[in-house]
Amino acid sequence: MSPGRRTLVAVDDKQILARVHELVAEEHRLREGGTGLSAEDRERLGKLERDLDQCWDVLRQRRARREFGENPDDARVRPSGEVEGYVQ
């Protein structure tokens, strides 16, 4: 979920959580490599972390909208720079 991909596609919470699990699994594979991370791996890890932040943000938006009687499908992916600093 990067800012470059702004196509609106209907997704549900299960799909978002499945994507989170995929990203976390890849993150773990990178971190458990046994040796130091290459520059390419560090770059990929940073992208994974930003994508995870965006996924969690959309999921929180969807849950909040649902809780307050709004349409969860109106949740939008926000730029990674906006969601990176959020405390979880």
C-alpha positions in Angstrom: 0.0 0.0 0.0 2.1 2.8 -1.2 1.2 6.3 -2.2 1.9 5.3 -5.9 -1.0 2.8 -5.8 -4.1 5.0 -5.2 -6.5 2.8 -7.2 -9.6 2.4 -5.0 -10.4 -1.2 -4.6 -13.0 -2.6 -2.2 -11.2 -4.6 0.5 -12.3 -5.9 3.8 -10.5 -6.2 7.1 -9.6 -9.9 6.5 -7.8 -8.9 3.3 -5.9 -6.2 5.1 -4.9 -8.5 7.9 -3.8 -11.1 5.3 -1.6 -8.5 3.8 -0.2 -7.6 7.2 0.6 -11.2 7.8 2.4 -11.4 4.4 4.5 -8.3 5.2 5.3 -9.5 8.7 6.4 -12.9 7.4 8.7 -11.2 4.9 10.1 -8.9 7.5 10.9 -11.9 9.8 12.6 -13.7 6.9 14.8 -10.6 6.3 15.6 -10.1 10.0 16.4 -13.8 10.5 18.9 -14.0 7.7 21.7 -14.7 10.1 24.1 -12.2 8.7 24.0 -8.5 8.4 21.5 -7.0 6.0 22.6 -5.9 2.6 21.8 -2.3 1.5 19.0 -3.8 -0.7 17.6 -5.8 2.3 17.7 -2.7 4.5 15.8 -0.7 1.8 13.3 -3.5 1.5 12.9 -3.7 5.2 12.2 0.1 5.3 9.5 -0.3 2.6 7.9 -3.2 4.5 7.8 -1.1 7.7 6.1 1.8 5.8 3.6 -0.6 4.1 2.8 -2.1 7.5 2.2 1.3 9.0 -0.2 2.1 6.1 -2.0 -1.2 6.5 -2.5 -0.8 10.2 -3.7 2.8 9.6 -6.3 1.8 7.1 -7.5 -1.0 9.4 -7.8 1.5 12.3 -9.7 3.9 10.1 -12.1 1.1 9.0 -12.7 0.0 12.6 -13.3 3.6 13.8 -15.7 4.3 10.9 -17.6 1.1 11.6 -17.8 1.9 15.3 -19.3 5.3 14.6 -21.8 4.1 12.0 -19.8 5.3 9.0 -18.9 3.3 5.9 -15.6 1.5 6.5 -15.0 1.4 2.7 -14.5 5.2 2.9 -11.1 4.6 4.7 -8.2 5.7 2.5 -4.5 4.9 2.4 -2.6 7.9 3.7 0.9 8.8 2.7 3.6 6.8 4.5 5.1 10.0 5.8 1.8 10.8 7.5 1.4 7.5 9.3 5.0 6.6 10.1 5.1 8.6 13.3 1.9 7.2 14.8 2.2 5.5 18.2 0.6 2.1 18.2 
